[in-house]
Amino acid sequence: MNQSLAILPENHAKPGARETILLVDDEPEIVRLAAMALKVLRYQVLAAGSPAEALALARRNPGCIQVLLTDVNMPEMDGGELAAQVRLIEPDVKCVFMSGYANGTELQDRWPDAKIHFIAKPFMIAQLGDTIRAALDEPESLEHFEQRCSHKKAQKCFVRPADRCVAPIGVVDV
């Protein structure tokens, strides 16, 4: 294991609470390194090398994914299209976009009504942790909560604990 990924100085990034991250990038090395960083930050990781693989993982793990961490530019489908497709399966998922080319301002211009969480590649573990935590900690709008709960019973309106979720395919063990 890379020493720079194994050591996380205190107070540099808030650790995860075992939430599940669906990580998607078409570059295998990015997937490997980001998955290792997320594991260090105490997140569970479902890793995909393509949007099609990510959608298959989302379908096999309904109710389990709290964050989609996706590359913006991929050959099959861009990160925004993927986010829209994942939200059809997992409406409550928070989205974090990453790119070595685009920036957060470009994404905000593209989706003006959306709250965009963005991290530029390459990134440090602490930056990744802070960005993921900011997305997770963002309060849900009352309108979204009411929409989500209008067709569910109130006790089902909360995120299922990640430890109940099983993802036999695509789970990264680093």
NUTI-704188 format. One record per atom (N, C-alpha, C): atom name; x, y, z. Coordinates in steps of 0.05 Angstrom, whole numbers, plus 5000, padded with zeros to 4 digits. Layout:
N
+-------+------+------+------+
| atome |   c1 |   c2 |   c3 |
+-------+------+------+------+
|    CA |    X |    Y |    Z |
...
+-------+------+------+------+
//
This chain:
174
+-------+------+------+------+
| atome |   c1 |   c2 |   c3 |
+-------+------+------+------+
|     N | 5017 | 4976 | 5000 |
|    CA | 5000 | 5000 | 5000 |
|     C | 5018 | 5025 | 5000 |
|     N | 5010 | 5044 | 4985 |
|    CA | 5025 | 5069 | 4983 |
|     C | 5025 | 5084 | 5010 |
|     N | 5048 | 5090 | 5020 |
|    CA | 5050 | 5103 | 5046 |
|     C | 5035 | 5130 | 5048 |
|     N | 5034 | 5145 | 5026 |
|    CA | 5020 | 5171 | 5026 |
|     C | 4990 | 5167 | 5029 |
|     N | 4980 | 5144 | 5021 |
|    CA | 4951 | 5139 | 5024 |
|     C | 4946 | 5126 | 5052 |
|     N | 4965 | 5113 | 5063 |
|    CA | 4960 | 5098 | 5088 |
|     C | 4960 | 5117 | 5112 |
|     N | 4973 | 5139 | 5110 |
|    CA | 4976 | 5157 | 5133 |
|     C | 4957 | 5181 | 5130 |
|     N | 4939 | 5184 | 5148 |
|    CA | 4920 | 5206 | 5148 |
|     C | 4923 | 5222 | 5173 |
|     N | 4937 | 5245 | 5171 |
|    CA | 4941 | 5261 | 5195 |
|     C | 4915 | 5270 | 5207 |
|     N | 4914 | 5271 | 5234 |
|    CA | 4890 | 5280 | 5248 |
|     C | 4882 | 5308 | 5239 |
|     N | 4856 | 5312 | 5239 |
|    CA | 4844 | 5338 | 5233 |
|     C | 4848 | 5347 | 5204 |
|     N | 4856 | 5329 | 5186 |
|    CA | 4859 | 5337 | 5158 |
|     C | 4833 | 5332 | 5143 |
|     N | 4819 | 5311 | 5149 |
|    CA | 4794 | 5305 | 5136 |
|     C | 4776 | 5290 | 5155 |
|     N | 4750 | 5296 | 5154 |
|    CA | 4731 | 5282 | 5171 |
|     C | 4728 | 5253 | 5160 |
|     N | 4732 | 5233 | 5177 |
|    CA | 4729 | 5206 | 5167 |
|     C | 4699 | 5199 | 5162 |
|     N | 4696 | 5179 | 5145 |
|    CA | 4669 | 5170 | 5139 |
|     C | 4657 | 5154 | 5162 |
|     N | 4631 | 5149 | 5159 |
|    CA | 4617 | 5133 | 5179 |
|     C | 4607 | 5107 | 5165 |
|     N | 4625 | 5096 | 5148 |
|    CA | 4619 | 5071 | 5134 |
|     C | 4598 | 5075 | 5112 |
|     N | 4593 | 5100 | 5103 |
|    CA | 4575 | 5105 | 5081 |
|     C | 4586 | 5091 | 5056 |
|     N | 4569 | 5086 | 5037 |
|    CA | 4577 | 5073 | 5013 |
|     C | 4579 | 5093 | 4990 |
|     N | 4602 | 5092 | 4977 |
|    CA | 4608 | 5110 | 4954 |
|     C | 4609 | 5093 | 4929 |
|     N | 4594 | 5102 | 4908 |
|    CA | 4597 | 5090 | 4882 |
|     C | 4617 | 5106 | 4867 |
|     N | 4640 | 5095 | 4862 |
|    CA | 4663 | 5109 | 4849 |
|     C | 4664 | 5101 | 4820 |
|     N | 4664 | 5120 | 4802 |
|    CA | 4664 | 5115 | 4773 |
|     C | 4685 | 5131 | 4758 |
|     N | 4703 | 5118 | 4744 |
|    CA | 4723 | 5131 | 4727 |
|     C | 4731 | 5111 | 4706 |
|     N | 4736 | 5121 | 4682 |
|    CA | 4745 | 5103 | 4661 |
|     C | 4775 | 5098 | 4661 |
|     N | 4790 | 5110 | 4680 |
|    CA | 4818 | 5105 | 4682 |
|     C | 4823 | 5087 | 4706 |
|     N | 4832 | 5062 | 4701 |
|    CA | 4835 | 5042 | 4723 |
|     C | 4852 | 5051 | 4746 |
|     N | 4873 | 5066 | 4740 |
|    CA | 4891 | 5075 | 4762 |
|     C | 4877 | 5096 | 4780 |
|     N | 4861 | 5113 | 4768 |
|    CA | 4845 | 5132 | 4784 |
|     C | 4826 | 5117 | 4803 |
|     N | 4813 | 5096 | 4791 |
|    CA | 4794 | 5080 | 4807 |
|     C | 4809 | 5067 | 4830 |
|     N | 4832 | 5055 | 4824 |
|    CA | 4847 | 5041 | 4845 |
|     C | 4856 | 5060 | 4867 |
|     N | 4868 | 5083 | 4860 |
|    CA | 4878 | 5102 | 4880 |
|     C | 4855 | 5115 | 4895 |
|     N | 4834 | 5123 | 4882 |
|    CA | 4812 | 5136 | 4895 |
|     C | 4798 | 5116 | 4914 |
|     N | 4796 | 5091 | 4906 |
|    CA | 4784 | 5071 | 4924 |
|     C | 4801 | 5067 | 4949 |
|     N | 4827 | 5066 | 4945 |
|    CA | 4845 | 5064 | 4968 |
|     C | 4841 | 5088 | 4987 |
|     N | 4840 | 5112 | 4976 |
|    CA | 4837 | 5136 | 4992 |
|     C | 4810 | 5135 | 5007 |
|     N | 4789 | 5127 | 4994 |
|    CA | 4763 | 5126 | 5007 |
|     C | 4762 | 5105 | 5029 |
|     N | 4776 | 5082 | 5025 |
|    CA | 4778 | 5062 | 5046 |
|     C | 4793 | 5073 | 5070 |
|     N | 4814 | 5088 | 5065 |
|    CA | 4829 | 5101 | 5087 |
|     C | 4811 | 5120 | 5103 |
|     N | 4793 | 5133 | 5088 |
|    CA | 4774 | 5151 | 5100 |
|     C | 4750 | 5137 | 5113 |
|     N | 4750 | 5111 | 5113 |
|    CA | 4729 | 5094 | 5126 |
|     C | 4703 | 5094 | 5111 |
|     N | 4704 | 5095 | 5084 |
|    CA | 4680 | 5092 | 5068 |
|     C | 4680 | 5064 | 5056 |
|     N | 4656 | 5053 | 5051 |
|    CA | 4654 | 5029 | 5035 |
|     C | 4653 | 5038 | 5006 |
|     N | 4666 | 5022 | 4989 |
|    CA | 4669 | 5031 | 4961 |
|     C | 4658 | 5010 | 4942 |
|     N | 4641 | 5019 | 4923 |
|    CA | 4633 | 5003 | 4900 |
|     C | 4647 | 5017 | 4876 |
|     N | 4665 | 5003 | 4863 |
|    CA | 4681 | 5015 | 4842 |
|     C | 4673 | 5005 | 4815 |
|     N | 4672 | 5024 | 4796 |
|    CA | 4664 | 5017 | 4768 |
|     C | 4683 | 5031 | 4749 |
|     N | 4690 | 5017 | 4728 |
|    CA | 4707 | 5028 | 4707 |
|     C | 4692 | 5040 | 4684 |
|     N | 4665 | 5040 | 4685 |
|    CA | 4649 | 5052 | 4664 |
|     C | 4621 | 5059 | 4675 |
|     N | 4607 | 5077 | 4661 |
|    CA | 4580 | 5083 | 4670 |
|     C | 4562 | 5058 | 4669 |
|     N | 4564 | 5041 | 4650 |
|    CA | 4548 | 5017 | 4648 |
|     C | 4552 | 4999 | 4673 |
|     N | 4577 | 4996 | 4681 |
|    CA | 4584 | 4980 | 4704 |
|     C | 4572 | 4994 | 4730 |
|     N | 4574 | 5020 | 4731 |
|    CA | 4563 | 5035 | 4754 |
|     C | 4533 | 5031 | 4756 |
|     N | 4519 | 5033 | 4734 |
|    CA | 4490 | 5029 | 4734 |
|     C | 4483 | 5001 | 4743 |
|     N | 4498 | 4981 | 4734 |
|    CA | 4493 | 4954 | 4743 |
|     C | 4497 | 4951 | 4773 |
|     N | 4518 | 4963 | 4784 |
|    CA | 4523 | 4963 | 4813 |
|     C | 4500 | 4977 | 4828 |
|     N | 4491 | 4999 | 4817 |
|    CA | 4469 | 5014 | 4831 |
|     C | 4444 | 4997 | 4831 |
|     N | 4438 | 4983 | 4809 |
|    CA | 4414 | 4966 | 4808 |
|     C | 4416 | 4942 | 4827 |
|     N | 4440 | 4932 | 4831 |
|    CA | 4444 | 4909 | 4849 |
|     C | 4444 | 4917 | 4879 |
|     N | 4447 | 4943 | 4884 |
|    CA | 4449 | 4953 | 4911 |
|     C | 4430 | 4976 | 4917 |
|     N | 4404 | 4972 | 4912 |
|    CA | 4385 | 4994 | 4917 |
|     C | 4383 | 5001 | 4947 |
|     N | 4383 | 5027 | 4952 |
|    CA | 4381 | 5037 | 4979 |
|     C | 4407 | 5037 | 4994 |
|     N | 4429 | 5030 | 4981 |
|    CA | 4454 | 5027 | 4995 |
|     C | 4475 | 5049 | 4989 |
|     N | 4472 | 5063 | 4968 |
|    CA | 4492 | 5082 | 4959 |
|     C | 4485 | 5110 | 4968 |
|     N | 4503 | 5123 | 4983 |
|    CA | 4498 | 5150 | 4992 |
|     C | 4511 | 5171 | 4974 |
|     N | 4533 | 5164 | 4961 |
|    CA | 4547 | 5184 | 4944 |
|     C | 4556 | 5171 | 4918 |
|     N | 4551 | 5185 | 4896 |
|    CA | 4563 | 5178 | 4870 |
|     C | 4587 | 5197 | 4866 |
|     N | 4610 | 5185 | 4864 |
|    CA | 4635 | 5200 | 4858 |
|     C | 4643 | 5193 | 4830 |
|     N | 4639 | 5211 | 4811 |
|    CA | 4642 | 5204 | 4783 |
|     C | 4660 | 5224 | 4768 |
|     N | 4675 | 5213 | 4749 |
|    CA | 4690 | 5230 | 4730 |
|     C | 4669 | 5245 | 4713 |
|     N | 4677 | 5269 | 4704 |
|    CA | 4659 | 5285 | 4688 |
|     C | 4660 | 5274 | 4659 |
|     N | 4684 | 5270 | 4649 |
|    CA | 4688 | 5263 | 4621 |
|     C | 4695 | 5233 | 4618 |
|     N | 4676 | 5218 | 4607 |
|    CA | 4680 | 5189 | 4602 |
|     C | 4669 | 5184 | 4574 |
|     N | 4681 | 5164 | 4560 |
|    CA | 4673 | 5159 | 4532 |
|     C | 4644 | 5151 | 4528 |
|     N | 4634 | 5134 | 4546 |
|    CA | 4607 | 5122 | 4542 |
|     C | 4585 | 5142 | 4549 |
|     N | 4589 | 5157 | 4570 |
|    CA | 4568 | 5176 | 4579 |
|     C | 4582 | 5195 | 4598 |
|     N | 4574 | 5220 | 4599 |
|    CA | 4588 | 5239 | 4617 |
|     C | 4577 | 5236 | 4645 |
|     N | 4591 | 5248 | 4664 |
|    CA | 4584 | 5245 | 4692 |
|     C | 4556 | 5256 | 4699 |
|     N | 4548 | 5277 | 4685 |
|    CA | 4521 | 5288 | 4690 |
|     C | 4499 | 5269 | 4681 |
|     N | 4503 | 5257 | 4658 |
|    CA | 4483 | 5238 | 4648 |
|     C | 4482 | 5214 | 4667 |
|     N | 4506 | 5205 | 4676 |
|    CA | 4507 | 5182 | 4695 |
|     C | 4493 | 5189 | 4720 |
|     N | 4497 | 5213 | 4731 |
|    CA | 4484 | 5221 | 4756 |
|     C | 4454 | 5220 | 4752 |
|     N | 4444 | 5230 | 4730 |
|    CA | 4415 | 5229 | 4725 |
|     C | 4405 | 5200 | 4724 |
|     N | 4419 | 5182 | 4712 |
|    CA | 4411 | 5154 | 4711 |
|     C | 4412 | 5141 | 4738 |
|     N | 4433 | 5147 | 4753 |
|    CA | 4436 | 5135 | 4780 |
|     C | 4413 | 5145 | 4798 |
|     N | 4406 | 5170 | 4795 |
|    CA | 4384 | 5182 | 4812 |
|     C | 4357 | 5169 | 4805 |
|     N | 4354 | 5158 | 4782 |
|    CA | 4329 | 5143 | 4776 |
|     C | 4328 | 5117 | 4793 |
|     N | 4351 | 5106 | 4799 |
|    CA | 4353 | 5082 | 4815 |
|     C | 4354 | 5089 | 4845 |
|     N | 4370 | 5110 | 4851 |
|    CA | 4376 | 5117 | 4878 |
|     C | 4371 | 5147 | 4881 |
|     N | 4345 | 5155 | 4885 |
|    CA | 4338 | 5184 | 4884 |
|     C | 4352 | 5201 | 4905 |
|     N | 4361 | 5190 | 4927 |
|    CA | 4372 | 5205 | 4949 |
|     C | 4403 | 5208 | 4947 |
|     N | 4415 | 5197 | 4926 |
|    CA | 4444 | 5197 | 4925 |
|     C | 4454 | 5226 | 4922 |
|     N | 4476 | 5231 | 4936 |
|    CA | 4490 | 5257 | 4933 |
|     C | 4511 | 5253 | 4911 |
|     N | 4517 | 5273 | 4895 |
|    CA | 4536 | 5270 | 4873 |
|     C | 4560 | 5288 | 4877 |
|     N | 4583 | 5276 | 4872 |
|    CA | 4608 | 5291 | 4872 |
|     C | 4621 | 5286 | 4845 |
|     N | 4628 | 5307 | 4831 |
|    CA | 4641 | 5305 | 4805 |
|     C | 4671 | 5310 | 4807 |
|     N | 4687 | 5295 | 4791 |
|    CA | 4716 | 5299 | 4791 |
|     C | 4725 | 5301 | 4762 |
|     N | 4746 | 5317 | 4758 |
|    CA | 4756 | 5320 | 4731 |
|     C | 4784 | 5332 | 4732 |
|     N | 4800 | 5324 | 4713 |
|    CA | 4826 | 5337 | 4708 |
|     C | 4824 | 5359 | 4688 |
|     N | 4801 | 5362 | 4675 |
|    CA | 4797 | 5381 | 4654 |
|     C | 4777 | 5402 | 4660 |
|     N | 4753 | 5394 | 4668 |
|    CA | 4732 | 5413 | 4675 |
|     C | 4736 | 5425 | 4702 |
|     N | 4721 | 5446 | 4709 |
|    CA | 4722 | 5457 | 4736 |
|     C | 4693 | 5460 | 4746 |
|     N | 4691 | 5465 | 4771 |
|    CA | 4665 | 5468 | 4784 |
|     C | 4648 | 5489 | 4772 |
|     N | 4660 | 5511 | 4763 |
|    CA | 4645 | 5533 | 4751 |
|     C | 4632 | 5525 | 4725 |
|     N | 4647 | 5510 | 4708 |
|    CA | 4635 | 5500 | 4683 |
|     C | 4611 | 5482 | 4689 |
|     N | 4614 | 5465 | 4709 |
|    CA | 4592 | 5447 | 4716 |
|     C | 4568 | 5463 | 4726 |
|     N | 4572 | 5483 | 4742 |
|    CA | 4550 | 5499 | 4753 |
|     C | 4536 | 5514 | 4730 |
|     N | 4551 | 5523 | 4710 |
|    CA | 4539 | 5535 | 4686 |
|     C | 4522 | 5515 | 4671 |
|     N | 4531 | 5490 | 4670 |
|    CA | 4516 | 5469 | 4655 |
|     C | 4490 | 5462 | 4670 |
|     N | 4491 | 5460 | 4696 |
|    CA | 4468 | 5453 | 4713 |
|     C | 4463 | 5475 | 4733 |
|     N | 4452 | 5498 | 4725 |
|    CA | 4449 | 5521 | 4743 |
|     C | 4432 | 5516 | 4767 |
|     N | 4413 | 5498 | 4766 |
|    CA | 4395 | 5493 | 4789 |
|     C | 4405 | 5473 | 4808 |
|     N | 4428 | 5460 | 4803 |
|    CA | 4438 | 5439 | 4820 |
|     C | 4460 | 5449 | 4838 |
|     N | 4462 | 5437 | 4862 |
|    CA | 4484 | 5442 | 4880 |
|     C | 4507 | 5424 | 4870 |
|     N | 4529 | 5435 | 4861 |
|    CA | 4550 | 5419 | 4849 |
|     C | 4572 | 5416 | 4870 |
|     N | 4580 | 5391 | 4875 |
|    CA | 4603 | 5385 | 4891 |
|     C | 4624 | 5375 | 4871 |
|     N | 4647 | 5388 | 4872 |
|    CA | 4668 | 5383 | 4852 |
|     C | 4695 | 5381 | 4865 |
|     N | 4712 | 5363 | 4854 |
|    CA | 4740 | 5361 | 4863 |
|     C | 4757 | 5358 | 4837 |
|     N | 4778 | 5374 | 4836 |
|    CA | 4796 | 5372 | 4813 |
|     C | 4817 | 5350 | 4817 |
|     N | 4822 | 5335 | 4796 |
|    CA | 4843 | 5315 | 4796 |
|     C | 4869 | 5328 | 4787 |
|     N | 4891 | 5321 | 4798 |
|    CA | 4895 | 5303 | 4821 |
|     C | 4887 | 5317 | 4847 |
|     N | 4880 | 5300 | 4867 |
|    CA | 4872 | 5311 | 4893 |
|     C | 4885 | 5297 | 4916 |
|     N | 4886 | 5310 | 4939 |
|    CA | 4897 | 5298 | 4963 |
|     C | 4875 | 5283 | 4977 |
|     N | 4882 | 5264 | 4994 |
|    CA | 4862 | 5249 | 5010 |
|     C | 4845 | 5268 | 5026 |
|     N | 4857 | 5288 | 5039 |
|    CA | 4842 | 5306 | 5056 |
|     C | 4821 | 5322 | 5039 |
|     N | 4829 | 5330 | 5015 |
|    CA | 4810 | 5344 | 4997 |
|     C | 4787 | 5326 | 4990 |
|     N | 4793 | 5301 | 4984 |
|    CA | 4772 | 5282 | 4977 |
|     C | 4753 | 5278 | 5000 |
|     N | 4765 | 5274 | 5024 |
|    CA | 4748 | 5269 | 5047 |
|     C | 4730 | 5293 | 5054 |
|     N | 4741 | 5317 | 5051 |
|    CA | 4726 | 5341 | 5057 |
|     C | 4703 | 5345 | 5036 |
|     N | 4709 | 5339 | 5011 |
|    CA | 4689 | 5342 | 4990 |
|     C | 4666 | 5322 | 4994 |
|     N | 4673 | 5297 | 4999 |
|    CA | 4653 | 5276 | 5004 |
|     C | 4636 | 5283 | 5028 |
|     N | 4649 | 5291 | 5050 |
|    CA | 4635 | 5298 | 5075 |
|     C | 4616 | 5322 | 5070 |
|     N | 4625 | 5342 | 5055 |
|    CA | 4608 | 5365 | 5049 |
|     C | 4583 | 5357 | 5034 |
|     N | 4586 | 5339 | 5015 |
|    CA | 4563 | 5329 | 5001 |
|     C | 4544 | 5313 | 5019 |
|     N | 4555 | 5296 | 5036 |
|    CA | 4539 | 5280 | 5054 |
|     C | 4524 | 5297 | 5075 |
|     N | 4538 | 5318 | 5084 |
|    CA | 4527 | 5335 | 5105 |
|     C | 4508 | 5356 | 5095 |
|     N | 4506 | 5359 | 5069 |
|    CA | 4488 | 5380 | 5058 |
|     C | 4459 | 5373 | 5066 |
|     N | 4445 | 5391 | 5078 |
|    CA | 4418 | 5385 | 5086 |
|     C | 4400 | 5380 | 5062 |
|     N | 4382 | 5362 | 5065 |
|    CA | 4362 | 5357 | 5045 |
|     C | 4341 | 5379 | 5045 |
|     N | 4333 | 5388 | 5022 |
|    CA | 4312 | 5409 | 5021 |
|     C | 4286 | 5397 | 5030 |
|     N | 4269 | 5414 | 5042 |
|    CA | 4243 | 5405 | 5051 |
|     C | 4227 | 5395 | 5027 |
|     N | 4229 | 5408 | 5005 |
|    CA | 4214 | 5399 | 4981 |
|     C | 4222 | 5371 | 4973 |
|     N | 4249 | 5366 | 4972 |
|    CA | 4258 | 5339 | 4965 |
|     C | 4249 | 5318 | 4985 |
|     N | 4250 | 5325 | 5011 |
|    CA | 4242 | 5306 | 5032 |
|     C | 4212 | 5299 | 5029 |
|     N | 4196 | 5320 | 5023 |
|    CA | 4167 | 5315 | 5020 |
|     C | 4161 | 5298 | 4995 |
|     N | 4176 | 5303 | 4974 |
|    CA | 4172 | 5287 | 4949 |
|     C | 4180 | 5258 | 4955 |
|     N | 4202 | 5254 | 4968 |
|    CA | 4212 | 5228 | 4974 |
|     C | 4193 | 5212 | 4992 |
|     N | 4182 | 5226 | 5011 |
|    CA | 4164 | 5213 | 5031 |
|     C | 4135 | 5212 | 5022 |
|     N | 4128 | 5226 | 5001 |
|    CA | 4099 | 5226 | 4994 |
|     C | 4090 | 5198 | 4985 |
|     N | 4109 | 5182 | 4974 |
|    CA | 4101 | 5156 | 4965 |
|     C | 4112 | 5134 | 4982 |
|     N | 4123 | 5141 | 5005 |
|    CA | 4134 | 5121 | 5024 |
|     C | 4122 | 5126 | 5052 |
|     N | 4123 | 5107 | 5068 |
|    CA | 4115 | 5111 | 5096 |
|     C | 4137 | 5126 | 5110 |
|     N | 4130 | 5142 | 5130 |
|    CA | 4150 | 5160 | 5143 |
|     C | 4174 | 5144 | 5154 |
|     N | 4170 | 5121 | 5164 |
|    CA | 4193 | 5106 | 5176 |
|     C | 4212 | 5096 | 5154 |
|     N | 4204 | 5097 | 5129 |
|    CA | 4221 | 5088 | 5107 |
|     C | 4236 | 5111 | 5094 |
|     N | 4233 | 5135 | 5104 |
|    CA | 4244 | 5159 | 5091 |
|     C | 4273 | 5164 | 5099 |
|     N | 4285 | 5147 | 5113 |
|    CA | 4313 | 5151 | 5122 |
|     C | 4331 | 5131 | 5108 |
|     N | 4357 | 5139 | 5105 |
|    CA | 4376 | 5122 | 5092 |
|     C | 4380 | 5097 | 5108 |
|     N | 4380 | 5075 | 5094 |
|    CA | 4386 | 5049 | 5107 |
|     C | 4415 | 5048 | 5115 |
|     N | 4421 | 5037 | 5138 |
|    CA | 4449 | 5034 | 5146 |
|     C | 4465 | 5018 | 5126 |
|     N | 4489 | 5027 | 5120 |
|    CA | 4505 | 5014 | 5100 |
|     C | 4512 | 4986 | 5107 |
|     N | 4512 | 4978 | 5133 |
|    CA | 4520 | 4951 | 5140 |
|     C | 4499 | 4931 | 5132 |
|     N | 4474 | 4939 | 5124 |
|    CA | 4454 | 4921 | 5115 |
|     C | 4456 | 4915 | 5085 |
|     N | 4473 | 4931 | 5071 |
|    CA | 4475 | 4929 | 5042 |
|     C | 4496 | 4909 | 5034 |
|     N | 4489 | 4893 | 5015 |
|    CA | 4507 | 4872 | 5005 |
|     C | 4513 | 4879 | 4976 |
|     N | 4539 | 4879 | 4969 |
|    CA | 4547 | 4884 | 4942 |
|     C | 4569 | 4864 | 4934 |
|     N | 4562 | 4840 | 4927 |
|    CA | 4582 | 4820 | 4922 |
|     C | 4599 | 4825 | 4898 |
|     N | 4590 | 4841 | 4879 |
|    CA | 4605 | 4846 | 4855 |
|     C | 4612 | 4875 | 4854 |
|     N | 4638 | 4882 | 4850 |
|    CA | 4646 | 4909 | 4847 |
|     C | 4656 | 4922 | 4873 |
|     N | 4655 | 4908 | 4895 |
|    CA | 4665 | 4919 | 4919 |
|     C | 4695 | 4918 | 4918 |
|     N | 4708 | 4940 | 4924 |
|    CA | 4737 | 4941 | 4922 |
|     C | 4749 | 4933 | 4949 |
|     N | 4766 | 4914 | 4949 |
|    CA | 4780 | 4906 | 4973 |
|     C | 4809 | 4913 | 4969 |
|     N | 4818 | 4935 | 4981 |
|    CA | 4846 | 4944 | 4977 |
|     C | 4863 | 4938 | 5001 |
+-------+------+------+------+
//
